[in-house]
């Protein structure tokens, strides 16, 4: 594990995750992309209550 950190492998993994998040429209942490029945519903950014997620998903 130390050799991975020293060799930059962990930086590469983090950068891949950052790039994927940016491509998906993430603007902050946490960012949730919500789907229902395989269909994208909405994006929720930041710490939110259960009711925000329930309302966004129609449950």
C-alpha distance matrix in Angstrom:
0.0 3.8 5.4 5.1 6.4 8.7 9.8 10.8 9.5 9.2 12.6 14.1 13.4 14.8 17.7 18.5 18.8 21.0 23.1 23.7 24.7 27.0 28.6 29.3 31.0 28.6 29.9 28.1 25.7 26.2 28.1 29.3 30.9 33.4 34.9 37.6 38.7 36.5 38.2 36.6 38.4 37.0 34.2 33.7 32.0 31.1 31.3 34.4 36.4 36.7 40.1 38.8 36.7 39.5 42.0 39.9 39.6 43.2 42.5
3.8 0.0 3.8 5.4 5.2 6.1 8.4 10.0 10.1 9.9 12.6 14.7 14.8 15.8 18.3 19.8 20.4 21.9 24.1 25.3 26.1 28.1 29.9 30.9 32.3 29.8 30.7 28.8 26.6 27.5 29.5 31.2 33.0 35.7 37.4 40.3 41.6 39.3 40.8 39.0 40.6 38.9 35.9 35.2 33.2 32.1 32.5 35.8 38.0 38.6 42.0 40.6 38.7 41.7 44.1 42.0 42.0 45.6 45.0
5.4 3.8 0.0 3.8 5.4 5.0 5.8 8.4 8.6 9.8 12.3 13.6 14.4 16.0 18.0 19.3 20.5 22.1 23.8 25.1 26.4 28.2 29.7 31.0 32.6 30.5 31.6 30.2 28.3 29.2 30.8 32.4 33.9 36.7 38.2 41.2 42.3 39.7 41.2 39.5 41.4 39.8 36.9 36.6 34.7 34.0 34.7 37.9 40.2 40.8 44.0 42.4 40.4 43.5 45.7 43.4 43.3 46.9 46.6
5.1 5.4 3.8 0.0 3.8 5.5 5.1 6.1 5.1 6.3 9.1 10.2 10.6 12.5 14.5 15.5 16.7 18.5 20.2 21.3 22.7 24.6 26.0 27.3 29.0 27.0 28.3 27.0 25.2 26.0 27.4 28.9 30.2 33.1 34.5 37.6 38.7 36.1 37.5 35.7 37.7 36.1 33.3 33.2 31.4 30.9 31.8 34.9 37.3 37.8 40.9 39.2 37.1 40.2 42.4 39.9 39.8 43.5 43.2
6.4 5.2 5.4 3.8 0.0 3.8 5.4 5.3 6.1 5.6 7.5 9.9 10.6 11.3 13.5 15.3 16.2 17.3 19.4 21.0 21.8 23.4 25.3 26.7 27.9 25.6 26.4 24.9 23.1 24.3 26.0 27.9 29.6 32.6 34.4 37.6 39.0 36.5 37.6 35.5 37.2 35.3 32.2 31.8 29.7 28.9 29.8 33.2 35.7 36.6 39.7 37.8 36.1 39.3 41.4 39.0 39.2 42.9 42.7
8.7 6.1 5.0 5.5 3.8 0.0 3.8 5.5 7.8 8.6 9.5 11.7 13.4 14.1 15.6 17.7 19.0 19.8 21.6 23.6 24.6 25.8 27.7 29.4 30.5 28.3 29.0 27.6 26.1 27.5 29.2 31.3 32.9 36.0 37.8 41.1 42.5 39.9 40.9 38.7 40.4 38.5 35.3 35.0 32.7 32.0 33.0 36.5 39.1 40.1 43.2 41.2 39.6 42.9 44.8 42.4 42.7 46.4 46.3
9.8 8.4 5.8 5.1 5.4 3.8 0.0 3.8 5.7 8.1 8.8 9.8 11.9 13.5 14.4 16.0 18.0 19.0 20.2 22.1 23.7 24.8 26.2 28.2 29.6 27.9 28.8 27.9 26.7 28.0 29.2 31.1 32.3 35.5 37.0 40.3 41.4 38.6 39.7 37.7 39.7 37.9 34.9 35.0 33.0 32.7 34.0 37.2 40.0 40.7 43.7 41.6 39.8 43.0 44.9 42.2 42.4 46.1 46.2
10.8 10.0 8.4 6.1 5.3 5.5 3.8 0.0 3.8 5.4 5.1 6.5 8.9 10.0 10.7 12.6 14.6 15.3 16.6 18.7 20.1 21.1 22.7 24.6 25.9 24.2 25.1 24.3 23.3 24.7 25.8 27.8 28.9 32.2 33.9 37.3 38.6 35.7 36.6 34.4 36.3 34.5 31.4 31.6 29.4 29.3 30.8 34.0 36.9 37.8 40.6 38.4 36.6 40.0 41.6 38.9 39.2 43.0 43.3
9.5 10.1 8.6 5.1 6.1 7.8 5.7 3.8 0.0 3.8 5.4 5.2 6.4 8.8 10.0 10.9 12.7 14.4 15.5 17.0 18.7 20.2 21.4 23.1 24.8 23.2 24.6 23.9 22.6 23.6 24.5 26.0 27.0 30.1 31.4 34.7 35.8 32.9 34.0 32.1 34.3 32.7 29.9 30.2 28.4 28.5 29.8 32.9 35.6 36.1 39.0 36.8 34.8 38.0 39.8 37.1 37.0 40.8 41.0
9.2 9.9 9.8 6.3 5.6 8.6 8.1 5.4 3.8 0.0 3.8 5.4 5.1 6.2 8.6 9.9 10.7 12.3 14.2 15.5 16.6 18.4 20.0 21.3 22.8 20.7 22.0 20.8 19.3 20.3 21.5 23.2 24.5 27.6 29.2 32.5 33.9 31.3 32.3 30.2 32.0 30.3 27.3 27.2 25.3 25.1 26.3 29.4 32.1 32.8 35.7 33.7 31.7 35.0 36.9 34.3 34.4 38.1 38.2
12.6 12.6 12.3 9.1 7.5 9.5 8.8 5.1 5.4 3.8 0.0 3.8 5.4 5.1 6.1 8.6 9.9 10.4 12.1 14.2 15.2 16.3 18.2 19.9 21.0 19.1 20.0 19.2 18.2 19.7 20.7 22.9 24.1 27.5 29.3 32.8 34.4 31.6 32.2 29.8 31.5 29.5 26.4 26.5 24.3 24.3 25.9 29.1 32.1 33.1 35.8 33.4 31.7 35.2 36.7 34.0 34.4 38.2 38.6
14.1 14.7 13.6 10.2 9.9 11.7 9.8 6.5 5.2 5.4 3.8 0.0 3.8 5.5 5.1 6.2 8.7 9.8 10.5 12.4 14.3 15.3 16.5 18.5 20.1 18.8 20.2 20.0 19.3 20.5 20.9 22.6 23.3 26.7 28.1 31.6 32.9 29.8 30.5 28.3 30.4 28.7 25.9 26.5 24.7 25.2 27.1 30.0 33.0 33.6 36.2 33.7 31.8 35.1 36.6 33.6 33.8 37.6 38.2
13.4 14.8 14.4 10.6 10.6 13.4 11.9 8.9 6.4 5.1 5.4 3.8 0.0 3.8 5.5 5.2 6.4 8.7 10.0 10.8 12.5 14.4 15.5 16.8 18.7 17.2 19.0 18.5 17.3 18.1 18.5 19.9 20.6 23.7 25.1 28.5 29.8 26.9 27.8 25.7 27.8 26.3 23.5 24.1 22.6 23.0 24.6 27.4 30.1 30.5 33.2 30.9 28.8 32.0 33.7 30.8 30.8 34.6 34.9
14.8 15.8 16.0 12.5 11.3 14.1 13.5 10.0 8.8 6.2 5.1 5.5 3.8 0.0 3.8 5.4 5.1 6.2 8.6 9.9 10.5 12.3 14.2 15.4 16.6 14.6 16.0 15.2 14.0 15.2 15.9 17.8 19.0 22.4 24.3 27.8 29.5 26.8 27.3 24.8 26.5 24.5 21.4 21.6 19.7 19.9 21.7 24.6 27.6 28.4 31.0 28.6 26.8 30.2 31.7 28.9 29.3 33.1 33.6
17.7 18.3 18.0 14.5 13.5 15.6 14.4 10.7 10.0 8.6 6.1 5.1 5.5 3.8 0.0 3.8 5.4 4.9 6.1 8.5 9.7 10.4 12.1 14.1 15.3 13.9 15.2 15.3 15.1 16.5 16.5 18.7 19.4 22.9 24.8 28.4 30.1 27.1 27.2 24.7 26.5 24.4 21.4 22.0 20.1 20.9 23.1 26.0 29.2 30.1 32.3 29.6 27.9 31.4 32.6 29.5 30.1 33.9 34.7
18.5 19.8 19.3 15.5 15.3 17.7 16.0 12.6 10.9 9.9 8.6 6.2 5.2 5.4 3.8 0.0 3.8 5.4 5.1 6.2 8.6 10.0 10.6 12.4 14.4 13.6 15.7 16.2 15.9 16.8 16.2 17.6 17.7 21.1 22.4 26.0 27.3 24.1 24.5 22.3 24.5 22.9 20.3 21.4 20.1 21.3 23.5 26.0 29.0 29.4 31.6 28.9 26.9 30.1 31.3 28.2 28.4 32.1 33.0
18.8 20.4 20.5 16.7 16.2 19.0 18.0 14.6 12.7 10.7 9.9 8.7 6.4 5.1 5.4 3.8 0.0 3.8 5.5 5.1 6.1 8.6 9.9 10.6 12.5 10.9 13.3 13.2 12.5 13.1 12.7 14.1 14.6 18.0 19.7 23.2 24.9 22.0 22.3 19.9 21.8 20.0 17.3 18.0 16.8 17.8 19.9 22.3 25.2 25.7 28.0 25.4 23.3 26.6 28.0 24.9 25.2 29.0 29.7
21.0 21.9 22.1 18.5 17.3 19.8 19.0 15.3 14.4 12.3 10.4 9.8 8.7 6.2 4.9 5.4 3.8 0.0 3.8 5.4 5.1 6.2 8.5 9.9 10.6 9.0 10.5 10.8 11.0 12.3 11.9 14.1 14.8 18.5 20.6 24.4 26.4 23.6 23.3 20.4 21.9 19.6 16.5 17.2 15.4 16.5 19.0 21.6 24.9 25.8 27.9 25.0 23.4 27.0 27.9 24.8 25.6 29.3 30.4
23.1 24.1 23.8 20.2 19.4 21.6 20.2 16.6 15.5 14.2 12.1 10.5 10.0 8.6 6.1 5.1 5.5 3.8 0.0 3.8 5.4 5.1 6.1 8.6 9.9 9.7 11.7 13.1 13.9 15.0 13.7 15.5 15.3 19.0 20.7 24.4 26.1 22.9 22.5 19.8 21.7 19.7 17.0 18.4 17.1 18.8 21.6 23.9 27.2 27.9 29.6 26.5 24.9 28.2 28.9 25.5 26.2 29.9 31.3
23.7 25.3 25.1 21.3 21.0 23.6 22.1 18.7 17.0 15.5 14.2 12.4 10.8 9.9 8.5 6.2 5.1 5.4 3.8 0.0 3.8 5.5 5.1 6.2 8.8 8.7 11.7 13.1 13.5 13.9 12.1 13.0 12.3 15.8 17.2 20.8 22.4 19.2 19.0 16.5 18.6 17.0 14.7 16.4 15.7 17.8 20.4 22.2 25.2 25.5 27.2 24.3 22.2 25.4 26.2 22.8 23.1 26.8 28.1
24.7 26.1 26.4 22.7 21.8 24.6 23.7 20.1 18.7 16.6 15.2 14.3 12.5 10.5 9.7 8.6 6.1 5.1 5.4 3.8 0.0 3.8 5.4 5.1 6.4 5.2 8.2 9.4 9.9 10.5 8.6 10.1 10.1 13.9 16.0 19.7 21.9 19.1 18.5 15.5 16.9 14.7 11.9 13.1 12.1 14.1 16.8 18.8 21.9 22.6 24.2 21.1 19.4 22.8 23.5 20.2 21.0 24.7 26.0
27.0 28.1 28.2 24.6 23.4 25.8 24.8 21.1 20.2 18.4 16.3 15.3 14.4 12.3 10.4 10.0 8.6 6.2 5.1 5.5 3.8 0.0 3.8 5.3 5.1 5.3 7.2 9.6 11.4 12.5 10.5 12.5 12.2 16.0 18.1 21.9 24.1 21.2 20.0 16.8 18.1 15.6 12.8 14.3 13.0 15.3 18.5 20.4 23.8 24.8 26.0 22.6 21.4 24.9 25.0 21.6 22.8 26.4 28.1
28.6 29.9 29.7 26.0 25.3 27.7 26.2 22.7 21.4 20.0 18.2 16.5 15.5 14.2 12.1 10.6 9.9 8.5 6.1 5.1 5.4 3.8 0.0 3.8 5.4 7.5 10.1 12.8 14.5 15.1 12.4 13.5 12.1 15.6 16.9 20.6 22.4 19.2 18.0 15.1 17.0 15.1 13.1 15.5 15.0 17.8 20.9 22.3 25.5 26.0 27.0 23.6 22.1 25.2 25.2 21.6 22.4 25.9 27.8
29.3 30.9 31.0 27.3 26.7 29.4 28.2 24.6 23.1 21.3 19.9 18.5 16.8 15.4 14.1 12.4 10.6 9.9 8.6 6.2 5.1 5.3 3.8 0.0 3.8 5.8 9.2 11.6 12.9 12.9 9.7 10.1 8.3 11.8 13.3 17.0 19.0 16.0 14.8 11.6 13.4 11.5 9.5 12.1 12.3 15.3 18.2 19.3 22.2 22.5 23.4 20.1 18.4 21.4 21.5 17.9 18.6 22.1 24.0
31.0 32.3 32.6 29.0 27.9 30.5 29.6 25.9 24.8 22.8 21.0 20.1 18.7 16.6 15.3 14.4 12.5 10.6 9.9 8.8 6.4 5.1 5.4 3.8 0.0 3.8 6.2 9.3 11.6 12.0 8.9 10.1 9.2 12.6 14.8 18.4 20.9 18.4 16.5 13.0 13.7 11.0 8.5 10.7 10.2 13.4 16.7 17.8 21.1 21.9 22.5 19.0 17.9 21.2 20.8 17.3 18.8 22.2 24.3
28.6 29.8 30.5 27.0 25.6 28.3 27.9 24.2 23.2 20.7 19.1 18.8 17.2 14.6 13.9 13.6 10.9 9.0 9.7 8.7 5.2 5.3 7.5 5.8 3.8 0.0 3.8 5.9 7.8 8.4 5.8 8.1 8.7 12.3 15.1 18.8 21.6 19.4 17.9 14.4 14.7 11.7 8.3 9.2 7.7 10.3 13.6 15.3 18.7 19.8 20.9 17.5 16.6 20.1 20.2 17.0 18.6 22.1 23.7
29.9 30.7 31.6 28.3 26.4 29.0 28.8 25.1 24.6 22.0 20.0 20.2 19.0 16.0 15.2 15.7 13.3 10.5 11.7 11.7 8.2 7.2 10.1 9.2 6.2 3.8 0.0 3.8 7.2 8.7 7.2 10.4 11.6 14.9 18.1 21.6 24.7 22.7 21.0 17.3 17.0 13.6 10.1 10.0 7.4 9.3 13.0 15.0 18.6 20.4 21.4 17.9 17.7 21.4 21.1 18.3 20.5 23.7 25.4
28.1 28.8 30.2 27.0 24.9 27.6 27.9 24.3 23.9 20.8 19.2 20.0 18.5 15.2 15.3 16.2 13.2 10.8 13.1 13.1 9.4 9.6 12.8 11.6 9.3 5.9 3.8 0.0 3.8 5.8 6.0 9.8 12.1 15.2 18.7 22.1 25.3 23.6 22.3 18.8 18.2 14.8 11.1 9.8 6.3 6.8 10.2 12.8 16.5 18.6 20.0 16.8 16.8 20.6 20.8 18.4 20.5 23.8 25.0
25.7 26.6 28.3 25.2 23.1 26.1 26.7 23.3 22.6 19.3 18.2 19.3 17.3 14.0 15.1 15.9 12.5 11.0 13.9 13.5 9.9 11.4 14.5 12.9 11.6 7.8 7.2 3.8 0.0 2.9 5.3 8.8 12.0 14.8 18.3 21.6 24.7 23.2 22.5 19.2 18.7 15.6 11.9 10.1 6.9 6.0 8.3 11.5 15.0 16.9 18.9 16.2 15.8 19.6 20.5 18.3 20.1 23.4 24.0
26.2 27.5 29.2 26.0 24.3 27.5 28.0 24.7 23.6 20.3 19.7 20.5 18.1 15.2 16.5 16.8 13.1 12.3 15.0 13.9 10.5 12.5 15.1 12.9 12.0 8.4 8.7 5.8 2.9 0.0 3.8 6.6 10.1 12.5 16.0 19.2 22.3 21.1 20.6 17.4 16.9 14.0 10.5 8.4 6.0 5.2 6.8 9.5 12.8 14.3 16.5 14.0 13.2 16.9 18.1 16.1 17.6 20.9 21.4
28.1 29.5 30.8 27.4 26.0 29.2 29.2 25.8 24.5 21.5 20.7 20.9 18.5 15.9 16.5 16.2 12.7 11.9 13.7 12.1 8.6 10.5 12.4 9.7 8.9 5.8 7.2 6.0 5.3 3.8 0.0 3.8 6.7 9.6 13.1 16.4 19.6 18.2 17.2 13.9 13.5 10.6 7.0 5.8 4.5 6.2 8.6 10.2 13.5 14.5 16.1 13.1 12.0 15.7 16.5 13.8 15.3 18.8 19.7
29.3 31.2 32.4 28.9 27.9 31.3 31.1 27.8 26.0 23.2 22.9 22.6 19.9 17.8 18.7 17.6 14.1 14.1 15.5 13.0 10.1 12.5 13.5 10.1 10.1 8.1 10.4 9.8 8.8 6.6 3.8 0.0 3.8 6.0 9.5 12.7 15.9 14.7 14.0 11.0 10.6 8.4 5.6 5.1 6.3 8.4 9.8 10.1 12.6 12.6 14.2 11.5 9.4 12.9 13.9 11.2 12.0 15.6 16.5
30.9 33.0 33.9 30.2 29.6 32.9 32.3 28.9 27.0 24.5 24.1 23.3 20.6 19.0 19.4 17.7 14.6 14.8 15.3 12.3 10.1 12.2 12.1 8.3 9.2 8.7 11.6 12.1 12.0 10.1 6.7 3.8 0.0 3.8 6.7 10.3 13.2 11.6 10.5 7.4 7.7 6.1 4.6 6.6 8.8 11.7 13.3 13.1 15.3 14.7 15.7 12.9 10.4 13.3 14.0 10.6 10.9 14.6 16.0
33.4 35.7 36.7 33.1 32.6 36.0 35.5 32.2 30.1 27.6 27.5 26.7 23.7 22.4 22.9 21.1 18.0 18.5 19.0 15.8 13.9 16.0 15.6 11.8 12.6 12.3 14.9 15.2 14.8 12.5 9.6 6.0 3.8 0.0 3.8 6.9 10.3 9.5 8.5 6.0 5.5 5.4 6.0 7.5 10.7 13.3 14.1 13.0 14.3 12.9 13.5 11.1 8.2 10.3 11.1 7.9 7.3 11.1 12.4
34.9 37.4 38.2 34.5 34.4 37.8 37.0 33.9 31.4 29.2 29.3 28.1 25.1 24.3 24.8 22.4 19.7 20.6 20.7 17.2 16.0 18.1 16.9 13.3 14.8 15.1 18.1 18.7 18.3 16.0 13.1 9.5 6.7 3.8 0.0 3.8 6.6 5.8 5.2 4.3 5.2 7.4 9.1 11.2 14.5 17.1 17.8 16.5 17.3 15.3 15.7 13.8 10.6 11.6 12.5 9.4 7.5 10.8 12.1
37.6 40.3 41.2 37.6 37.6 41.1 40.3 37.3 34.7 32.5 32.8 31.6 28.5 27.8 28.4 26.0 23.2 24.4 24.4 20.8 19.7 21.9 20.6 17.0 18.4 18.8 21.6 22.1 21.6 19.2 16.4 12.7 10.3 6.9 3.8 0.0 3.8 5.3 5.3 6.6 6.7 9.7 12.2 13.9 17.4 19.8 20.0 18.1 18.2 15.7 15.6 14.5 11.2 11.0 11.9 9.6 6.5 8.8 9.9
38.7 41.6 42.3 38.7 39.0 42.5 41.4 38.6 35.8 33.9 34.4 32.9 29.8 29.5 30.1 27.3 24.9 26.4 26.1 22.4 21.9 24.1 22.4 19.0 20.9 21.6 24.7 25.3 24.7 22.3 19.6 15.9 13.2 10.3 6.6 3.8 0.0 3.8 5.6 8.5 9.7 13.0 15.6 17.5 21.0 23.4 23.6 21.8 21.7 19.0 19.0 18.1 14.9 14.2 15.2 13.2 9.9 11.5 12.1
36.5 39.3 39.7 36.1 36.5 39.9 38.6 35.7 32.9 31.3 31.6 29.8 26.9 26.8 27.1 24.1 22.0 23.6 22.9 19.2 19.1 21.2 19.2 16.0 18.4 19.4 22.7 23.6 23.2 21.1 18.2 14.7 11.6 9.5 5.8 5.3 3.8 0.0 3.8 6.7 9.2 12.2 14.4 16.9 20.0 22.7 23.4 22.1 22.7 20.4 20.7 19.2 15.9 16.1 17.0 14.3 11.6 14.0 15.0
38.2 40.8 41.2 37.5 37.6 40.9 39.7 36.6 34.0 32.3 32.2 30.5 27.8 27.3 27.2 24.5 22.3 23.3 22.5 19.0 18.5 20.0 18.0 14.8 16.5 17.9 21.0 22.3 22.5 20.6 17.2 14.0 10.5 8.5 5.2 5.3 5.6 3.8 0.0 3.8 6.2 9.5 12.3 15.1 18.4 21.5 22.6 21.1 21.9 19.9 19.7 17.8 15.0 15.3 15.4 12.3 10.3 12.6 14.6
36.6 39.0 39.5 35.7 35.5 38.7 37.7 34.4 32.1 30.2 29.8 28.3 25.7 24.8 24.7 22.3 19.9 20.4 19.8 16.5 15.5 16.8 15.1 11.6 13.0 14.4 17.3 18.8 19.2 17.4 13.9 11.0 7.4 6.0 4.3 6.6 8.5 6.7 3.8 0.0 3.8 6.2 8.6 11.8 15.0 18.2 19.7 18.4 19.7 18.3 18.2 15.7 13.2 14.4 14.1 10.6 9.7 12.5 14.8
38.4 40.6 41.4 37.7 37.2 40.4 39.7 36.3 34.3 32.0 31.5 30.4 27.8 26.5 26.5 24.5 21.8 21.9 21.7 18.6 16.9 18.1 17.0 13.4 13.7 14.7 17.0 18.2 18.7 16.9 13.5 10.6 7.7 5.5 5.2 6.7 9.7 9.2 6.2 3.8 0.0 3.8 7.3 9.9 13.4 16.6 17.8 16.1 17.1 15.8 15.1 12.5 10.5 11.5 10.7 7.1 6.9 9.6 12.3
37.0 38.9 39.8 36.1 35.3 38.5 37.9 34.5 32.7 30.3 29.5 28.7 26.3 24.5 24.4 22.9 20.0 19.6 19.7 17.0 14.7 15.6 15.1 11.5 11.0 11.7 13.6 14.8 15.6 14.0 10.6 8.4 6.1 5.4 7.4 9.7 13.0 12.2 9.5 6.2 3.8 0.0 3.8 6.6 10.0 13.3 15.0 13.6 15.3 14.8 14.3 11.0 9.6 11.7 10.7 6.9 8.4 11.3 13.9
34.2 35.9 36.9 33.3 32.2 35.3 34.9 31.4 29.9 27.3 26.4 25.9 23.5 21.4 21.4 20.3 17.3 16.5 17.0 14.7 11.9 12.8 13.1 9.5 8.5 8.3 10.1 11.1 11.9 10.5 7.0 5.6 4.6 6.0 9.1 12.2 15.6 14.4 12.3 8.6 7.3 3.8 0.0 3.8 6.5 10.0 12.3 11.6 14.1 14.3 14.4 10.9 9.8 12.8 12.3 8.9 10.7 13.9 16.0
33.7 35.2 36.6 33.2 31.8 35.0 35.0 31.6 30.2 27.2 26.5 26.5 24.1 21.6 22.0 21.4 18.0 17.2 18.4 16.4 13.1 14.3 15.5 12.1 10.7 9.2 10.0 9.8 10.1 8.4 5.8 5.1 6.6 7.5 11.2 13.9 17.5 16.9 15.1 11.8 9.9 6.6 3.8 0.0 3.8 6.7 8.6 7.9 10.7 11.5 11.9 8.4 7.9 11.4 11.3 8.6 11.0 14.0 15.6
32.0 33.2 34.7 31.4 29.7 32.7 33.0 29.4 28.4 25.3 24.3 24.7 22.6 19.7 20.1 20.1 16.8 15.4 17.1 15.7 12.1 13.0 15.0 12.3 10.2 7.7 7.4 6.3 6.9 6.0 4.5 6.3 8.8 10.7 14.5 17.4 21.0 20.0 18.4 15.0 13.4 10.0 6.5 3.8 0.0 3.8 6.9 7.8 11.4 13.2 14.0 10.6 10.8 14.5 14.5 12.2 14.7 17.7 19.0
31.1 32.1 34.0 30.9 28.9 32.0 32.7 29.3 28.5 25.1 24.3 25.2 23.0 19.9 20.9 21.3 17.8 16.5 18.8 17.8 14.1 15.3 17.8 15.3 13.4 10.3 9.3 6.8 6.0 5.2 6.2 8.4 11.7 13.3 17.1 19.8 23.4 22.7 21.5 18.2 16.6 13.3 10.0 6.7 3.8 0.0 3.8 6.1 9.9 12.3 13.8 11.0 11.6 15.2 15.7 14.2 16.6 19.4 20.1
31.3 32.5 34.7 31.8 29.8 33.0 34.0 30.8 29.8 26.3 25.9 27.1 24.6 21.7 23.1 23.5 19.9 19.0 21.6 20.4 16.8 18.5 20.9 18.2 16.7 13.6 13.0 10.2 8.3 6.8 8.6 9.8 13.3 14.1 17.8 20.0 23.6 23.4 22.6 19.7 17.8 15.0 12.3 8.6 6.9 3.8 0.0 3.8 7.0 9.8 11.8 9.9 10.6 13.9 15.0 14.3 16.4 18.9 18.9
34.4 35.8 37.9 34.9 33.2 36.5 37.2 34.0 32.9 29.4 29.1 30.0 27.4 24.6 26.0 26.0 22.3 21.6 23.9 22.2 18.8 20.4 22.3 19.3 17.8 15.3 15.0 12.8 11.5 9.5 10.2 10.1 13.1 13.0 16.5 18.1 21.8 22.1 21.1 18.4 16.1 13.6 11.6 7.9 7.8 6.1 3.8 0.0 3.8 6.7 8.1 6.3 7.6 10.7 11.5 11.4 13.6 15.7 15.7
36.4 38.0 40.2 37.3 35.7 39.1 40.0 36.9 35.6 32.1 32.1 33.0 30.1 27.6 29.2 29.0 25.2 24.9 27.2 25.2 21.9 23.8 25.5 22.2 21.1 18.7 18.6 16.5 15.0 12.8 13.5 12.6 15.3 14.3 17.3 18.2 21.7 22.7 21.9 19.7 17.1 15.3 14.1 10.7 11.4 9.9 7.0 3.8 0.0 3.8 5.4 5.5 7.1 9.0 10.3 11.3 13.1 14.5 13.9
36.7 38.6 40.8 37.8 36.6 40.1 40.7 37.8 36.1 32.8 33.1 33.6 30.5 28.4 30.1 29.4 25.7 25.8 27.9 25.5 22.6 24.8 26.0 22.5 21.9 19.8 20.4 18.6 16.9 14.3 14.5 12.6 14.7 12.9 15.3 15.7 19.0 20.4 19.9 18.3 15.8 14.8 14.3 11.5 13.2 12.3 9.8 6.7 3.8 0.0 3.8 5.5 5.4 6.2 8.6 10.0 10.8 12.0 10.7
40.1 42.0 44.0 40.9 39.7 43.2 43.7 40.6 39.0 35.7 35.8 36.2 33.2 31.0 32.3 31.6 28.0 27.9 29.6 27.2 24.2 26.0 27.0 23.4 22.5 20.9 21.4 20.0 18.9 16.5 16.1 14.2 15.7 13.5 15.7 15.6 19.0 20.7 19.7 18.2 15.1 14.3 14.4 11.9 14.0 13.8 11.8 8.1 5.4 3.8 0.0 3.8 5.4 4.9 5.9 8.3 9.7 10.0 9.2
38.8 40.6 42.4 39.2 37.8 41.2 41.6 38.4 36.8 33.7 33.4 33.7 30.9 28.6 29.6 28.9 25.4 25.0 26.5 24.3 21.1 22.6 23.6 20.1 19.0 17.5 17.9 16.8 16.2 14.0 13.1 11.5 12.9 11.1 13.8 14.5 18.1 19.2 17.8 15.7 12.5 11.0 10.9 8.4 10.6 11.0 9.9 6.3 5.5 5.5 3.8 0.0 3.8 5.5 5.3 6.1 8.6 9.9 10.4
36.7 38.7 40.4 37.1 36.1 39.6 39.8 36.6 34.8 31.7 31.7 31.8 28.8 26.8 27.9 26.9 23.3 23.4 24.9 22.2 19.4 21.4 22.1 18.4 17.9 16.6 17.7 16.8 15.8 13.2 12.0 9.4 10.4 8.2 10.6 11.2 14.9 15.9 15.0 13.2 10.5 9.6 9.8 7.9 10.8 11.6 10.6 7.6 7.1 5.4 5.4 3.8 0.0 3.8 5.5 5.1 6.2 8.4 8.6
39.5 41.7 43.5 40.2 39.3 42.9 43.0 40.0 38.0 35.0 35.2 35.1 32.0 30.2 31.4 30.1 26.6 27.0 28.2 25.4 22.8 24.9 25.2 21.4 21.2 20.1 21.4 20.6 19.6 16.9 15.7 12.9 13.3 10.3 11.6 11.0 14.2 16.1 15.3 14.4 11.5 11.7 12.8 11.4 14.5 15.2 13.9 10.7 9.0 6.2 4.9 5.5 3.8 0.0 3.8 5.5 5.2 5.9 5.1
42.0 44.1 45.7 42.4 41.4 44.8 44.9 41.6 39.8 36.9 36.7 36.6 33.7 31.7 32.6 31.3 28.0 27.9 28.9 26.2 23.5 25.0 25.2 21.5 20.8 20.2 21.1 20.8 20.5 18.1 16.5 13.9 14.0 11.1 12.5 11.9 15.2 17.0 15.4 14.1 10.7 10.7 12.3 11.3 14.5 15.7 15.0 11.5 10.3 8.6 5.9 5.3 5.5 3.8 0.0 3.8 5.4 4.9 6.3
39.9 42.0 43.4 39.9 39.0 42.4 42.2 38.9 37.1 34.3 34.0 33.6 30.8 28.9 29.5 28.2 24.9 24.8 25.5 22.8 20.2 21.6 21.6 17.9 17.3 17.0 18.3 18.4 18.3 16.1 13.8 11.2 10.6 7.9 9.4 9.6 13.2 14.3 12.3 10.6 7.1 6.9 8.9 8.6 12.2 14.2 14.3 11.4 11.3 10.0 8.3 6.1 5.1 5.5 3.8 0.0 3.8 5.6 8.0
39.6 42.0 43.3 39.8 39.2 42.7 42.4 39.2 37.0 34.4 34.4 33.8 30.8 29.3 30.1 28.4 25.2 25.6 26.2 23.1 21.0 22.8 22.4 18.6 18.8 18.6 20.5 20.5 20.1 17.6 15.3 12.0 10.9 7.3 7.5 6.5 9.9 11.6 10.3 9.7 6.9 8.4 10.7 11.0 14.7 16.6 16.4 13.6 13.1 10.8 9.7 8.6 6.2 5.2 5.4 3.8 0.0 3.8 5.6
43.2 45.6 46.9 43.5 42.9 46.4 46.1 43.0 40.8 38.1 38.2 37.6 34.6 33.1 33.9 32.1 29.0 29.3 29.9 26.8 24.7 26.4 25.9 22.1 22.2 22.1 23.7 23.8 23.4 20.9 18.8 15.6 14.6 11.1 10.8 8.8 11.5 14.0 12.6 12.5 9.6 11.3 13.9 14.0 17.7 19.4 18.9 15.7 14.5 12.0 10.0 9.9 8.4 5.9 4.9 5.6 3.8 0.0 3.8
42.5 45.0 46.6 43.2 42.7 46.3 46.2 43.3 41.0 38.2 38.6 38.2 34.9 33.6 34.7 33.0 29.7 30.4 31.3 28.1 26.0 28.1 27.8 24.0 24.3 23.7 25.4 25.0 24.0 21.4 19.7 16.5 16.0 12.4 12.1 9.9 12.1 15.0 14.6 14.8 12.3 13.9 16.0 15.6 19.0 20.1 18.9 15.7 13.9 10.7 9.2 10.4 8.6 5.1 6.3 8.0 5.6 3.8 0.0
